[in-house]
Amino acid sequence: MKKELISIADLQARYHADFETGQLFNSATGREIGYKDEVGEDTFYKRVNIDGRGYYVHRVIFALAYGAWPDIIDHIDGNSLNNKLTNLRSGSTSTNMRNRGRARTESKLGRGVTINRDKNGTPRYYRSQIMINGETCQKDFKIDDEAALLHCQLYTINKYHKAGFPNRHFESLKSAILENPQYQTFCDKLASDEYQILNGDLN
């Protein structure tokens, strides 16, 4: 079971931030905390572990500043490592991530889809990874058949669709699916909801 969010009062008692630089500190030790985490191909965020639960540093900084946990946070300049308070805005009061166009850097496999390789560079699995309401949704697809990429892409586009993201948010993913040679081959085998999404949103 996922642990509950730390209370704002406890958060403010134990941590503080430099809102001008976007740094987060442990108030007891005075040391900066947080580490760089890759959440997609060439996409990084700073994370921190608090009481056994992971948090994105930009969300913690926003909560410290405004006294409430935000639903969605947008990095205004598109730099996900720039956590200065002036670069953060809540999706509840401004154009948020769901209403933005294509990400500056997207995988050629489609938005939300990456490939994992071992130390020798051999592909291991495709990964579907998207963020919904501040939580990372992730699933891996082992490369054990020629349709693994297509299955991963279809799973990802379903997650985007069901979460209410606008079509333009995942245009690169739709294009990647249509360009996948396995798409036509396996089209008649798709689950009905996947087929409807593709035919309704891609065509």
Phi, psi and omega in degrees: 000135181288136180289148180289156177298143175297143180292154180297320180298316179292321179299313182289336179283332187254342185222155174216163184229152169265103186292339180281329181256343182080024179262147180245139185230149170278118185293331182288323183256340183077005182270143175291141180234162180119148179222155182280128184232129178275122181250359179185177181297114181061026177238120185233148171225159172267135181236162176213145177260127179231117179053040175083005178237141180273142178226148171279134184300323182295328178288323178294316180298317179297318180294322177296323183284321188247358174073024178201150177281129180281158174282306181223138178241135178249130171276111190303318184273002179083356179268107186288353177260356178270096185259022174299141184302325180291347180260001183248137175218146182280138178293346181279346183234002181206176176296118186256191185298327182290339182254009177271158177283206181300141176295153182300322179235119181229150178292144176293347178278351182114150182301132179089358182240129177225170178240137179255134180238154177278183185296342179268000180088006180280128180300134179253311181198160171266145181238131171263124182212114178224163180250128179233118180053041177082358180250138180275125177254122189222142176208138181255146179235110182297142181275073181247000173206164187291347182260009183301317180297316180298317179299318179294317180295318180293320177300316183294316182293329175295319180297315178299314183297311183291336179277354176089015178290142178291154183305321185294343181293332183231040180300320181295328179290318178297319179295320181295324179294314181296331180274348179288121182299340180282346183300308181292324182297320185255007185303319183285353180259359184291150174296153186301320182291323178295317182297319180294320180296314182295315182285331180276325185258335184268328184268000000 
